[in-house]
Amino acid sequence: MNNTEKQRIEGLKKGSIDDFNFLYSVYADSLFSFSLKLLKSRSEAQDVVQDTFLKIWIKREQLSTELSFKSYLYTIAKNKILTTFQKRVDEVTIEDLRIYIEENTADGVDIEQCIINKDIKYNLYSLIAKLPALQARIFIMKTEEELSTQEISFKLNIPHQTVKNNLSKAMKCMRNELKKLKTILACIHL
């Protein structure tokens, strides 16, 4: 974090709207792009940015000039994105399910398998939410954004080895959790 940003955060902690607007202007576009890549919805991405900065304003007095503001910002956004994914799952209506079943039945798709696939996807997002912030961010950048570890290193401005180590830890955690899920699914089909 550079001195200008530290000064702006100190100002924000004291309630400076100018400092808040400065930080917003620095980070809002990249945060929107990050959210849009994951959510594939402009309105939901805009909501994430708005909610993230609202939380920054509300918790402004607790901000630290010693920790990375950008990391804190993206952690809040990541949690908002995961909440949005959960809402999407929760908002599936009976009519949506009926249409989905009709469309997939016509294609000869096994409905039971489709439901299991949706459940697996939901569980994956839940698992990602449990990862430490940096691991989750790297995992999403690698799997969802399809970036190389070099590109992730460059975008996050961290050493390549740090990216590889965190990705390895995230993948190990995900594999362990998926093994548990696979065991549960195997029991269901017995």
Residue pairs with C-beta under 8 A, 6 or more apart in sequence:
1 9
1 65
1 68
1 69
1 70
5 23
5 26
5 69
6 65
7 19
8 19
8 22
8 23
9 19
9 23
9 63
9 65
9 69
10 19
10 65
11 18
11 19
12 19
12 20
12 23
12 56
12 60
12 63
13 60
13 61
13 63
15 60
20 53
20 56
20 57
20 60
23 56
23 69
24 53
27 70
27 73
28 49
28 53
31 48
31 49
31 52
31 73
31 74
31 77
32 45
32 46
32 48
32 49
34 74
34 77
35 44
35 45
35 48
35 49
35 77
35 80
35 81
36 42
36 45
37 144
37 145
38 81
38 140
38 144
39 45
39 48
39 81
39 84
44 84
47 80
47 84
48 77
48 80
48 81
48 84
49 77
51 80
52 73
52 76
52 77
52 80
55 76
56 63
56 73
56 76
63 69
63 72
71 133
71 134
74 133
74 137
75 133
78 129
78 133
78 136
78 137
78 140
79 129
82 125
82 128
82 129
85 122
85 125
86 122
86 125
86 126
89 118
89 122
100 114
101 111
104 111
104 114
105 111
116 185
120 181
123 177
123 181
124 174
127 173
127 174
127 177
127 178
128 136
128 139
128 140
128 174
129 136
131 139
131 170
131 173
134 166
135 166
135 167
135 169
135 170
135 173
136 170
137 156
138 152
138 156
138 163
138 166
138 167
138 170
139 167
139 170
139 171
139 174
141 147
141 151
141 152
141 155
141 156
142 149
142 152
142 167
147 155
149 160
149 163
149 164
149 167
150 160
152 163
152 167
153 159
153 160
153 162
153 163
156 163
